[in-house]
Amino acid sequence: MAEMGPVRKIDDLGRVVIPKKFRKTFNWPIGMEVEISAADGKVIVAKHSTACVFCGKPTRVQIGEQHICPACAAKY
């Protein structure tokens, strides 16, 4: 089981601060986009990825919830 971190309160706007310790550990700079999801009753915060699901190259092309670069889209 994961180690418990600091306790944070949800503010009036529904925000929670991610502690500096974690931002430094994961090299998350100020302004970085994150994805928020839920599984098994837990909230998951992860670095937002715009990489092609086939080749891993950065892309802004999105089909459904998947990012696919133009070269791979042409192949498939």
HTML snippet that shows the backbone in 3Dmol.js (N, CA, C, O; Angstrom):
<script src="https://3Dmol.org/build/3Dmol-min.js"></script>
<div id="view" style="width:600px;height:400px;position:relative"></div>
<script>
const pdb = `
ATOM      1  N   MET A   1       0.843  -1.180   0.000  1.00  0.00           N
ATOM      2  CA  MET A   1       0.000   0.000   0.000  1.00  0.00           C
ATOM      3  C   MET A   1       0.886   1.240   0.000  1.00  0.00           C
ATOM      4  O   MET A   1       1.964   1.239   0.594  1.00  0.00           O
ATOM      5  N   ALA A   2       0.423   2.310  -0.674  1.00  0.00           N
ATOM      6  CA  ALA A   2       1.197   3.540  -0.791  1.00  0.00           C
ATOM      7  C   ALA A   2       1.305   4.257   0.549  1.00  0.00           C
ATOM      8  O   ALA A   2       0.421   4.163   1.400  1.00  0.00           O
ATOM      9  N   GLU A   3       2.404   4.970   0.711  1.00  0.00           N
ATOM     10  CA  GLU A   3       2.637   5.761   1.909  1.00  0.00           C
ATOM     11  C   GLU A   3       1.655   6.927   1.955  1.00  0.00           C
ATOM     12  O   GLU A   3       1.374   7.546   0.928  1.00  0.00           O
ATOM     13  N   MET A   4       1.139   7.225   3.130  1.00  0.00           N
ATOM     14  CA  MET A   4       0.213   8.353   3.278  1.00  0.00           C
ATOM     15  C   MET A   4       0.992   9.655   3.216  1.00  0.00           C
ATOM     16  O   MET A   4       2.055   9.782   3.824  1.00  0.00           O
ATOM     17  N   GLY A   5       0.465  10.612   2.488  1.00  0.00           N
ATOM     18  CA  GLY A   5       1.094  11.919   2.370  1.00  0.00           C
ATOM     19  C   GLY A   5       0.411  12.920   3.278  1.00  0.00           C
ATOM     20  O   GLY A   5      -0.386  12.549   4.140  1.00  0.00           O
ATOM     21  N   PRO A   6       0.729  14.201   3.083  1.00  0.00           N
ATOM     22  CA  PRO A   6       0.096  15.230   3.905  1.00  0.00           C
ATOM     23  C   PRO A   6      -1.402  15.329   3.625  1.00  0.00           C
ATOM     24  O   PRO A   6      -1.858  15.022   2.523  1.00  0.00           O
ATOM     25  N   VAL A   7      -2.147  15.751   4.614  1.00  0.00           N
ATOM     26  CA  VAL A   7      -3.588  15.922   4.477  1.00  0.00           C
ATOM     27  C   VAL A   7      -3.848  17.333   3.950  1.00  0.00           C
ATOM     28  O   VAL A   7      -3.255  18.294   4.440  1.00  0.00           O
ATOM     29  N   ARG A   8      -4.719  17.463   2.968  1.00  0.00           N
ATOM     30  CA  ARG A   8      -5.057  18.760   2.378  1.00  0.00           C
ATOM     31  C   ARG A   8      -6.571  18.930   2.418  1.00  0.00           C
ATOM     32  O   ARG A   8      -7.319  17.957   2.316  1.00  0.00           O
ATOM     33  N   LYS A   9      -7.011  20.173   2.567  1.00  0.00           N
ATOM     34  CA  LYS A   9      -8.442  20.478   2.531  1.00  0.00           C
ATOM     35  C   LYS A   9      -8.827  20.909   1.124  1.00  0.00           C
ATOM     36  O   LYS A   9      -8.025  21.499   0.400  1.00  0.00           O
ATOM     37  N   ILE A  10     -10.063  20.608   0.749  1.00  0.00           N
ATOM     38  CA  ILE A  10     -10.615  21.088  -0.504  1.00  0.00           C
ATOM     39  C   ILE A  10     -11.127  22.499  -0.234  1.00  0.00           C
ATOM     40  O   ILE A  10     -11.895  22.709   0.706  1.00  0.00           O
ATOM     41  N   ASP A  11     -10.701  23.488  -1.066  1.00  0.00           N
ATOM     42  CA  ASP A  11     -11.135  24.866  -0.824  1.00  0.00           C
ATOM     43  C   ASP A  11     -12.537  25.123  -1.380  1.00  0.00           C
ATOM     44  O   ASP A  11     -13.173  24.215  -1.916  1.00  0.00           O
ATOM     45  N   ASP A  12     -13.013  26.358  -1.251  1.00  0.00           N
ATOM     46  CA  ASP A  12     -14.378  26.718  -1.671  1.00  0.00           C
ATOM     47  C   ASP A  12     -14.619  26.502  -3.159  1.00  0.00           C
ATOM     48  O   ASP A  12     -15.764  26.330  -3.576  1.00  0.00           O
ATOM     49  N   LEU A  13     -13.565  26.509  -3.965  1.00  0.00           N
ATOM     50  CA  LEU A  13     -13.692  26.308  -5.406  1.00  0.00           C
ATOM     51  C   LEU A  13     -13.443  24.858  -5.813  1.00  0.00           C
ATOM     52  O   LEU A  13     -13.422  24.546  -7.003  1.00  0.00           O
ATOM     53  N   GLY A  14     -13.254  23.963  -4.830  1.00  0.00           N
ATOM     54  CA  GLY A  14     -13.043  22.546  -5.117  1.00  0.00           C
ATOM     55  C   GLY A  14     -11.605  22.198  -5.442  1.00  0.00           C
ATOM     56  O   GLY A  14     -11.336  21.117  -5.966  1.00  0.00           O
ATOM     57  N   ARG A  15     -10.672  23.094  -5.140  1.00  0.00           N
ATOM     58  CA  ARG A  15      -9.264  22.860  -5.461  1.00  0.00           C
ATOM     59  C   ARG A  15      -8.519  22.189  -4.309  1.00  0.00           C
ATOM     60  O   ARG A  15      -8.855  22.361  -3.138  1.00  0.00           O
ATOM     61  N   VAL A  16      -7.500  21.421  -4.681  1.00  0.00           N
ATOM     62  CA  VAL A  16      -6.598  20.789  -3.720  1.00  0.00           C
ATOM     63  C   VAL A  16      -5.179  21.078  -4.198  1.00  0.00           C
ATOM     64  O   VAL A  16      -4.876  20.912  -5.379  1.00  0.00           O
ATOM     65  N   VAL A  17      -4.318  21.507  -3.294  1.00  0.00           N
ATOM     66  CA  VAL A  17      -2.931  21.792  -3.650  1.00  0.00           C
ATOM     67  C   VAL A  17      -2.134  20.494  -3.643  1.00  0.00           C
ATOM     68  O   VAL A  17      -2.195  19.719  -2.688  1.00  0.00           O
ATOM     69  N   ILE A  18      -1.381  20.264  -4.727  1.00  0.00           N
ATOM     70  CA  ILE A  18      -0.472  19.113  -4.767  1.00  0.00           C
ATOM     71  C   ILE A  18       0.812  19.561  -4.082  1.00  0.00           C
ATOM     72  O   ILE A  18       1.445  20.514  -4.536  1.00  0.00           O
ATOM     73  N   PRO A  19       1.210  18.898  -3.000  1.00  0.00           N
ATOM     74  CA  PRO A  19       2.385  19.322  -2.247  1.00  0.00           C
ATOM     75  C   PRO A  19       3.649  19.416  -3.108  1.00  0.00           C
ATOM     76  O   PRO A  19       3.847  18.633  -4.037  1.00  0.00           O
ATOM     77  N   LYS A  20       4.489  20.387  -2.777  1.00  0.00           N
ATOM     78  CA  LYS A  20       5.732  20.634  -3.506  1.00  0.00           C
ATOM     79  C   LYS A  20       6.601  19.377  -3.575  1.00  0.00           C
ATOM     80  O   LYS A  20       7.246  19.116  -4.590  1.00  0.00           O
ATOM     81  N   LYS A  21       6.612  18.606  -2.494  1.00  0.00           N
ATOM     82  CA  LYS A  21       7.396  17.363  -2.438  1.00  0.00           C
ATOM     83  C   LYS A  21       7.048  16.450  -3.612  1.00  0.00           C
ATOM     84  O   LYS A  21       7.937  15.880  -4.244  1.00  0.00           O
ATOM     85  N   PHE A  22       5.758  16.312  -3.900  1.00  0.00           N
ATOM     86  CA  PHE A  22       5.323  15.453  -4.996  1.00  0.00           C
ATOM     87  C   PHE A  22       5.616  16.088  -6.348  1.00  0.00           C
ATOM     88  O   PHE A  22       6.053  15.402  -7.272  1.00  0.00           O
ATOM     89  N   ARG A  23       5.378  17.402  -6.476  1.00  0.00           N
ATOM     90  CA  ARG A  23       5.664  18.077  -7.746  1.00  0.00           C
ATOM     91  C   ARG A  23       7.134  17.968  -8.102  1.00  0.00           C
ATOM     92  O   ARG A  23       7.479  17.793  -9.270  1.00  0.00           O
ATOM     93  N   LYS A  24       8.014  18.070  -7.095  1.00  0.00           N
ATOM     94  CA  LYS A  24       9.456  17.933  -7.347  1.00  0.00           C
ATOM     95  C   LYS A  24       9.814  16.491  -7.697  1.00  0.00           C
ATOM     96  O   LYS A  24      10.603  16.256  -8.612  1.00  0.00           O
ATOM     97  N   THR A  25       9.247  15.538  -6.988  1.00  0.00           N
ATOM     98  CA  THR A  25       9.524  14.124  -7.231  1.00  0.00           C
ATOM     99  C   THR A  25       9.179  13.738  -8.660  1.00  0.00           C
ATOM    100  O   THR A  25       9.936  13.011  -9.304  1.00  0.00           O
ATOM    101  N   PHE A  26       8.042  14.217  -9.166  1.00  0.00           N
ATOM    102  CA  PHE A  26       7.582  13.852 -10.504  1.00  0.00           C
ATOM    103  C   PHE A  26       7.975  14.878 -11.573  1.00  0.00           C
ATOM    104  O   PHE A  26       7.605  14.740 -12.739  1.00  0.00           O
ATOM    105  N   ASN A  27       8.735  15.917 -11.162  1.00  0.00           N
ATOM    106  CA  ASN A  27       9.190  16.956 -12.083  1.00  0.00           C
ATOM    107  C   ASN A  27       8.004  17.609 -12.802  1.00  0.00           C
ATOM    108  O   ASN A  27       8.010  17.742 -14.026  1.00  0.00           O
ATOM    109  N   TRP A  28       6.996  18.012 -12.037  1.00  0.00           N
ATOM    110  CA  TRP A  28       5.805  18.660 -12.570  1.00  0.00           C
ATOM    111  C   TRP A  28       5.949  20.166 -12.401  1.00  0.00           C
ATOM    112  O   TRP A  28       5.823  20.667 -11.283  1.00  0.00           O
ATOM    113  N   PRO A  29       6.209  20.906 -13.482  1.00  0.00           N
ATOM    114  CA  PRO A  29       6.369  22.359 -13.373  1.00  0.00           C
ATOM    115  C   PRO A  29       5.024  23.058 -13.194  1.00  0.00           C
ATOM    116  O   PRO A  29       3.970  22.492 -13.483  1.00  0.00           O
ATOM    117  N   ILE A  30       5.082  24.288 -12.716  1.00  0.00           N
ATOM    118  CA  ILE A  30       3.885  25.116 -12.592  1.00  0.00           C
ATOM    119  C   ILE A  30       3.255  25.254 -13.981  1.00  0.00           C
ATOM    120  O   ILE A  30       3.965  25.498 -14.956  1.00  0.00           O
ATOM    121  N   GLY A  31       1.964  25.103 -14.080  1.00  0.00           N
ATOM    122  CA  GLY A  31       1.263  25.262 -15.351  1.00  0.00           C
ATOM    123  C   GLY A  31       1.127  23.991 -16.171  1.00  0.00           C
ATOM    124  O   GLY A  31       0.451  23.993 -17.201  1.00  0.00           O
ATOM    125  N   MET A  32       1.753  22.908 -15.737  1.00  0.00           N
ATOM    126  CA  MET A  32       1.654  21.650 -16.469  1.00  0.00           C
ATOM    127  C   MET A  32       0.216  21.131 -16.423  1.00  0.00           C
ATOM    128  O   MET A  32      -0.459  21.262 -15.402  1.00  0.00           O
ATOM    129  N   GLU A  33      -0.250  20.548 -17.519  1.00  0.00           N
ATOM    130  CA  GLU A  33      -1.594  19.981 -17.556  1.00  0.00           C
ATOM    131  C   GLU A  33      -1.590  18.585 -16.943  1.00  0.00           C
ATOM    132  O   GLU A  33      -0.672  17.798 -17.172  1.00  0.00           O
ATOM    133  N   VAL A  34      -2.624  18.289 -16.163  1.00  0.00           N
ATOM    134  CA  VAL A  34      -2.774  16.960 -15.567  1.00  0.00           C
ATOM    135  C   VAL A  34      -4.131  16.385 -15.956  1.00  0.00           C
ATOM    136  O   VAL A  34      -5.075  17.116 -16.259  1.00  0.00           O
ATOM    137  N   GLU A  35      -4.202  15.071 -15.939  1.00  0.00           N
ATOM    138  CA  GLU A  35      -5.460  14.365 -16.174  1.00  0.00           C
ATOM    139  C   GLU A  35      -5.959  13.867 -14.829  1.00  0.00           C
ATOM    140  O   GLU A  35      -5.180  13.365 -14.018  1.00  0.00           O
ATOM    141  N   ILE A  36      -7.255  14.005 -14.593  1.00  0.00           N
ATOM    142  CA  ILE A  36      -7.845  13.561 -13.343  1.00  0.00           C
ATOM    143  C   ILE A  36      -8.879  12.490 -13.664  1.00  0.00           C
ATOM    144  O   ILE A  36      -9.804  12.716 -14.444  1.00  0.00           O
ATOM    145  N   SER A  37      -8.707  11.321 -13.050  1.00  0.00           N
ATOM    146  CA  SER A  37      -9.638  10.219 -13.282  1.00  0.00           C
ATOM    147  C   SER A  37      -9.939   9.542 -11.948  1.00  0.00           C
ATOM    148  O   SER A  37      -9.403   9.924 -10.908  1.00  0.00           O
ATOM    149  N   ALA A  38     -10.787   8.552 -11.995  1.00  0.00           N
ATOM    150  CA  ALA A  38     -11.144   7.830 -10.773  1.00  0.00           C
ATOM    151  C   ALA A  38     -11.183   6.339 -11.054  1.00  0.00           C
ATOM    152  O   ALA A  38     -11.604   5.910 -12.128  1.00  0.00           O
ATOM    153  N   ALA A  39     -10.739   5.548 -10.073  1.00  0.00           N
ATOM    154  CA  ALA A  39     -10.779   4.089 -10.166  1.00  0.00           C
ATOM    155  C   ALA A  39     -10.765   3.513  -8.758  1.00  0.00           C
ATOM    156  O   ALA A  39     -10.006   3.964  -7.900  1.00  0.00           O
ATOM    157  N   ASP A  40     -11.597   2.525  -8.531  1.00  0.00           N
ATOM    158  CA  ASP A  40     -11.646   1.827  -7.242  1.00  0.00           C
ATOM    159  C   ASP A  40     -11.823   2.787  -6.065  1.00  0.00           C
ATOM    160  O   ASP A  40     -11.226   2.589  -5.007  1.00  0.00           O
ATOM    161  N   GLY A  41     -12.637   3.823  -6.248  1.00  0.00           N
ATOM    162  CA  GLY A  41     -12.911   4.761  -5.166  1.00  0.00           C
ATOM    163  C   GLY A  41     -11.794   5.735  -4.877  1.00  0.00           C
ATOM    164  O   GLY A  41     -11.810   6.392  -3.837  1.00  0.00           O
ATOM    165  N   LYS A  42     -10.810   5.850  -5.780  1.00  0.00           N
ATOM    166  CA  LYS A  42      -9.684   6.759  -5.582  1.00  0.00           C
ATOM    167  C   LYS A  42      -9.606   7.748  -6.741  1.00  0.00           C
ATOM    168  O   LYS A  42      -9.961   7.424  -7.874  1.00  0.00           O
ATOM    169  N   VAL A  43      -9.143   8.941  -6.445  1.00  0.00           N
ATOM    170  CA  VAL A  43      -8.907   9.945  -7.477  1.00  0.00           C
ATOM    171  C   VAL A  43      -7.459   9.805  -7.922  1.00  0.00           C
ATOM    172  O   VAL A  43      -6.552   9.715  -7.095  1.00  0.00           O
ATOM    173  N   ILE A  44      -7.251   9.787  -9.232  1.00  0.00           N
ATOM    174  CA  ILE A  44      -5.912   9.619  -9.797  1.00  0.00           C
ATOM    175  C   ILE A  44      -5.541  10.877 -10.563  1.00  0.00           C
ATOM    176  O   ILE A  44      -6.281  11.312 -11.445  1.00  0.00           O
ATOM    177  N   VAL A  45      -4.400  11.462 -10.228  1.00  0.00           N
ATOM    178  CA  VAL A  45      -3.888  12.640 -10.922  1.00  0.00           C
ATOM    179  C   VAL A  45      -2.629  12.199 -11.658  1.00  0.00           C
ATOM    180  O   VAL A  45      -1.698  11.679 -11.043  1.00  0.00           O
ATOM    181  N   ALA A  46      -2.600  12.404 -12.976  1.00  0.00           N
ATOM    182  CA  ALA A  46      -1.461  11.971 -13.782  1.00  0.00           C
ATOM    183  C   ALA A  46      -1.088  13.054 -14.783  1.00  0.00           C
ATOM    184  O   ALA A  46      -1.924  13.873 -15.164  1.00  0.00           O
ATOM    185  N   LYS A  47       0.155  13.055 -15.201  1.00  0.00           N
ATOM    186  CA  LYS A  47       0.622  13.994 -16.209  1.00  0.00           C
ATOM    187  C   LYS A  47      -0.179  13.777 -17.493  1.00  0.00           C
ATOM    188  O   LYS A  47      -0.349  12.646 -17.948  1.00  0.00           O
ATOM    189  N   HIS A  48      -0.666  14.876 -18.068  1.00  0.00           N
ATOM    190  CA  HIS A  48      -1.432  14.797 -19.312  1.00  0.00           C
ATOM    191  C   HIS A  48      -0.487  14.420 -20.445  1.00  0.00           C
ATOM    192  O   HIS A  48       0.578  15.021 -20.593  1.00  0.00           O
ATOM    193  N   SER A  49      -0.861  13.451 -21.227  1.00  0.00           N
ATOM    194  CA  SER A  49      -0.026  12.996 -22.330  1.00  0.00           C
ATOM    195  C   SER A  49      -0.728  13.232 -23.649  1.00  0.00           C
ATOM    196  O   SER A  49      -1.905  12.907 -23.811  1.00  0.00           O
ATOM    197  N   THR A  50       0.006  13.803 -24.593  1.00  0.00           N
ATOM    198  CA  THR A  50      -0.526  13.977 -25.938  1.00  0.00           C
ATOM    199  C   THR A  50       0.326  13.178 -26.918  1.00  0.00           C
ATOM    200  O   THR A  50       0.488  13.572 -28.073  1.00  0.00           O
ATOM    201  N   ALA A  51       0.862  12.067 -26.458  1.00  0.00           N
ATOM    202  CA  ALA A  51       1.692  11.216 -27.313  1.00  0.00           C
ATOM    203  C   ALA A  51       0.819  10.237 -28.086  1.00  0.00           C
ATOM    204  O   ALA A  51      -0.211   9.773 -27.598  1.00  0.00           O
ATOM    205  N   CYS A  52       1.256   9.937 -29.301  1.00  0.00           N
ATOM    206  CA  CYS A  52       0.563   8.970 -30.150  1.00  0.00           C
ATOM    207  C   CYS A  52       0.554   7.606 -29.463  1.00  0.00           C
ATOM    208  O   CYS A  52       1.584   7.151 -28.966  1.00  0.00           O
ATOM    209  N   VAL A  53      -0.604   6.957 -29.434  1.00  0.00           N
ATOM    210  CA  VAL A  53      -0.718   5.658 -28.774  1.00  0.00           C
ATOM    211  C   VAL A  53       0.033   4.563 -29.527  1.00  0.00           C
ATOM    212  O   VAL A  53       0.320   3.510 -28.958  1.00  0.00           O
ATOM    213  N   PHE A  54       0.355   4.800 -30.805  1.00  0.00           N
ATOM    214  CA  PHE A  54       1.060   3.789 -31.604  1.00  0.00           C
ATOM    215  C   PHE A  54       2.577   3.974 -31.577  1.00  0.00           C
ATOM    216  O   PHE A  54       3.311   3.015 -31.339  1.00  0.00           O
ATOM    217  N   CYS A  55       3.055   5.206 -31.820  1.00  0.00           N
ATOM    218  CA  CYS A  55       4.507   5.402 -31.950  1.00  0.00           C
ATOM    219  C   CYS A  55       5.118   6.231 -30.827  1.00  0.00           C
ATOM    220  O   CYS A  55       6.341   6.260 -30.686  1.00  0.00           O
ATOM    221  N   GLY A  56       4.295   6.908 -30.025  1.00  0.00           N
ATOM    222  CA  GLY A  56       4.798   7.684 -28.900  1.00  0.00           C
ATOM    223  C   GLY A  56       5.221   9.102 -29.237  1.00  0.00           C
ATOM    224  O   GLY A  56       5.649   9.840 -28.349  1.00  0.00           O
ATOM    225  N   LYS A  57       5.112   9.506 -30.510  1.00  0.00           N
ATOM    226  CA  LYS A  57       5.492  10.873 -30.896  1.00  0.00           C
ATOM    227  C   LYS A  57       4.445  11.859 -30.381  1.00  0.00           C
ATOM    228  O   LYS A  57       3.256  11.544 -30.350  1.00  0.00           O
ATOM    229  N   PRO A  58       4.893  13.070 -29.970  1.00  0.00           N
ATOM    230  CA  PRO A  58       3.933  14.078 -29.510  1.00  0.00           C
ATOM    231  C   PRO A  58       2.970  14.468 -30.629  1.00  0.00           C
ATOM    232  O   PRO A  58       3.381  14.614 -31.780  1.00  0.00           O
ATOM    233  N   THR A  59       1.710  14.633 -30.299  1.00  0.00           N
ATOM    234  CA  THR A  59       0.702  15.033 -31.280  1.00  0.00           C
ATOM    235  C   THR A  59      -0.455  15.717 -30.591  1.00  0.00           C
ATOM    236  O   THR A  59      -0.702  15.482 -29.409  1.00  0.00           O
ATOM    237  N   ARG A  60      -1.159  16.551 -31.306  1.00  0.00           N
ATOM    238  CA  ARG A  60      -2.369  17.196 -30.788  1.00  0.00           C
ATOM    239  C   ARG A  60      -3.618  16.592 -31.434  1.00  0.00           C
ATOM    240  O   ARG A  60      -4.737  16.991 -31.112  1.00  0.00           O
ATOM    241  N   VAL A  61      -3.432  15.631 -32.344  1.00  0.00           N
ATOM    242  CA  VAL A  61      -4.561  15.003 -33.015  1.00  0.00           C
ATOM    243  C   VAL A  61      -5.187  13.990 -32.061  1.00  0.00           C
ATOM    244  O   VAL A  61      -4.506  13.111 -31.532  1.00  0.00           O
ATOM    245  N   GLN A  62      -6.484  14.125 -31.851  1.00  0.00           N
ATOM    246  CA  GLN A  62      -7.171  13.242 -30.917  1.00  0.00           C
ATOM    247  C   GLN A  62      -8.387  12.636 -31.598  1.00  0.00           C
ATOM    248  O   GLN A  62      -9.194  13.344 -32.201  1.00  0.00           O
ATOM    249  N   ILE A  63      -8.509  11.320 -31.493  1.00  0.00           N
ATOM    250  CA  ILE A  63      -9.672  10.607 -31.997  1.00  0.00           C
ATOM    251  C   ILE A  63     -10.301   9.912 -30.800  1.00  0.00           C
ATOM    252  O   ILE A  63      -9.716   8.996 -30.223  1.00  0.00           O
ATOM    253  N   GLY A  64     -11.492  10.354 -30.435  1.00  0.00           N
ATOM    254  CA  GLY A  64     -12.097   9.866 -29.199  1.00  0.00           C
ATOM    255  C   GLY A  64     -11.238  10.326 -28.035  1.00  0.00           C
ATOM    256  O   GLY A  64     -11.002  11.523 -27.871  1.00  0.00           O
ATOM    257  N   GLU A  65     -10.775   9.397 -27.235  1.00  0.00           N
ATOM    258  CA  GLU A  65      -9.899   9.749 -26.112  1.00  0.00           C
ATOM    259  C   GLU A  65      -8.438   9.420 -26.400  1.00  0.00           C
ATOM    260  O   GLU A  65      -7.587   9.596 -25.528  1.00  0.00           O
ATOM    261  N   GLN A  66      -8.137   8.951 -27.595  1.00  0.00           N
ATOM    262  CA  GLN A  66      -6.775   8.543 -27.950  1.00  0.00           C
ATOM    263  C   GLN A  66      -6.092   9.590 -28.816  1.00  0.00           C
ATOM    264  O   GLN A  66      -6.725  10.198 -29.680  1.00  0.00           O
ATOM    265  N   HIS A  67      -4.804   9.799 -28.584  1.00  0.00           N
ATOM    266  CA  HIS A  67      -4.010  10.689 -29.425  1.00  0.00           C
ATOM    267  C   HIS A  67      -3.302   9.848 -30.488  1.00  0.00           C
ATOM    268  O   HIS A  67      -2.678   8.834 -30.176  1.00  0.00           O
ATOM    269  N   ILE A  68      -3.405  10.276 -31.727  1.00  0.00           N
ATOM    270  CA  ILE A  68      -2.799   9.551 -32.838  1.00  0.00           C
ATOM    271  C   ILE A  68      -2.133  10.559 -33.760  1.00  0.00           C
ATOM    272  O   ILE A  68      -2.774  11.519 -34.187  1.00  0.00           O
ATOM    273  N   CYS A  69      -0.850  10.357 -34.076  1.00  0.00           N
ATOM    274  CA  CYS A  69      -0.153  11.290 -34.961  1.00  0.00           C
ATOM    275  C   CYS A  69      -0.644  11.080 -36.406  1.00  0.00           C
ATOM    276  O   CYS A  69      -1.156  10.008 -36.730  1.00  0.00           O
ATOM    277  N   PRO A  70      -0.493  12.087 -37.266  1.00  0.00           N
ATOM    278  CA  PRO A  70      -0.959  11.982 -38.642  1.00  0.00           C
ATOM    279  C   PRO A  70      -0.362  10.791 -39.401  1.00  0.00           C
ATOM    280  O   PRO A  70      -1.058  10.156 -40.194  1.00  0.00           O
ATOM    281  N   ALA A  71       0.923  10.483 -39.166  1.00  0.00           N
ATOM    282  CA  ALA A  71       1.560   9.361 -39.867  1.00  0.00           C
ATOM    283  C   ALA A  71       0.898   8.038 -39.486  1.00  0.00           C
ATOM    284  O   ALA A  71       0.619   7.214 -40.358  1.00  0.00           O
ATOM    285  N   CYS A  72       0.648   7.829 -38.210  1.00  0.00           N
ATOM    286  CA  CYS A  72       0.006   6.578 -37.784  1.00  0.00           C
ATOM    287  C   CYS A  72      -1.461   6.537 -38.203  1.00  0.00           C
ATOM    288  O   CYS A  72      -1.986   5.471 -38.524  1.00  0.00           O
ATOM    289  N   ALA A  73      -2.123   7.695 -38.200  1.00  0.00           N
ATOM    290  CA  ALA A  73      -3.526   7.741 -38.644  1.00  0.00           C
ATOM    291  C   ALA A  73      -3.627   7.298 -40.100  1.00  0.00           C
ATOM    292  O   ALA A  73      -4.579   6.618 -40.482  1.00  0.00           O
ATOM    293  N   ALA A  74      -2.641   7.686 -40.912  1.00  0.00           N
ATOM    294  CA  ALA A  74      -2.646   7.305 -42.326  1.00  0.00           C
ATOM    295  C   ALA A  74      -2.435   5.794 -42.494  1.00  0.00           C
ATOM    296  O   ALA A  74      -2.990   5.183 -43.408  1.00  0.00           O
ATOM    297  N   LYS A  75      -1.628   5.195 -41.605  1.00  0.00           N
ATOM    298  CA  LYS A  75      -1.349   3.747 -41.676  1.00  0.00           C
ATOM    299  C   LYS A  75      -2.560   2.919 -41.272  1.00  0.00           C
ATOM    300  O   LYS A  75      -2.846   1.883 -41.873  1.00  0.00           O
ATOM    301  N   TYR A  76      -3.272   3.387 -40.242  1.00  0.00           N
ATOM    302  CA  TYR A  76      -4.352   2.591 -39.666  1.00  0.00           C
ATOM    303  C   TYR A  76      -5.671   3.121 -40.117  1.00  0.00           C
ATOM    304  O   TYR A  76      -6.713   2.585 -39.739  1.00  0.00           O
TER     305      TYR A  76
END
`;
const viewer = $3Dmol.createViewer("view");
viewer.addModel(pdb, "pdb");
viewer.setStyle({}, {cartoon: {color: "spectrum"}});
viewer.zoomTo();
viewer.render();
</script>
